[in-house]
Every structure is written in structure tokens, then in C-alpha cells.
Amino acid sequence: MITKDYFVYILASERNGTLYIGVTSNLVKRVFEHKQGLIDGFTKKYNAKTLVYFEQTNDIVSAIAREKQLKRWNRNWKLKLIEKDNSKWRDLSLDFV
């Protein structure tokens, strides 16, 4: 059986700036699309292009449920989640290269 990976991710416009939460099966491609402005909508409008957090699963149902859960969280909880592993708000997509 072949498993597929899914990612729940958070993009930010800047440290403590506007946050965007999404889900994808191809994180590298999706972040590239956001960075290049290829996706119209929220991230393009608010310049949320810095990948500050992501988590991985092989279950799409779990990924979607987690995305919805994070979207319901208050802002402070989201900031704490990001800063737990990425206190400097480094662009994690730089590790893709």
C-alpha cells in the first residue's frame, strides 16, 4: 500500500503578522505558488509568504480536521504553536532548497 503525505501549514506576512492556515499534499509546490503570487486570494492580498509552521500526516481526513481546528484557535494559541519550534519565525521553506 502506498501512503501519501499531507501537510497542514501556516504562512505569515511577518513576525506576529497576518497568518494563513492551509492544507496540501505537496508543501514545496504550494509554498512556491504562494511566494510567487500564483494563488489569488488571502495570501496574495496580505502578503503571507513566509512558511513559519507545518506538520505532516499520511491521513487526509486528519489533515483537514487539524486545519479546521487550528483555524478555530485564538491568535495567541497560534502564535505559541509557531514559537514552540520556530521562535525566530524563520522561513522554513528555505530548507527545501
Secondary structure, DSSP 4 states (H G I P E B T S, - for coil): -----EEEEEEESSTTS-EEEEEES-HHHHHHHHHTT-S-SHHHHHT--EEEEEEEES-HHHHHHHHHHHHHS-HHHHHHHHHHH-TT---GGGGG-
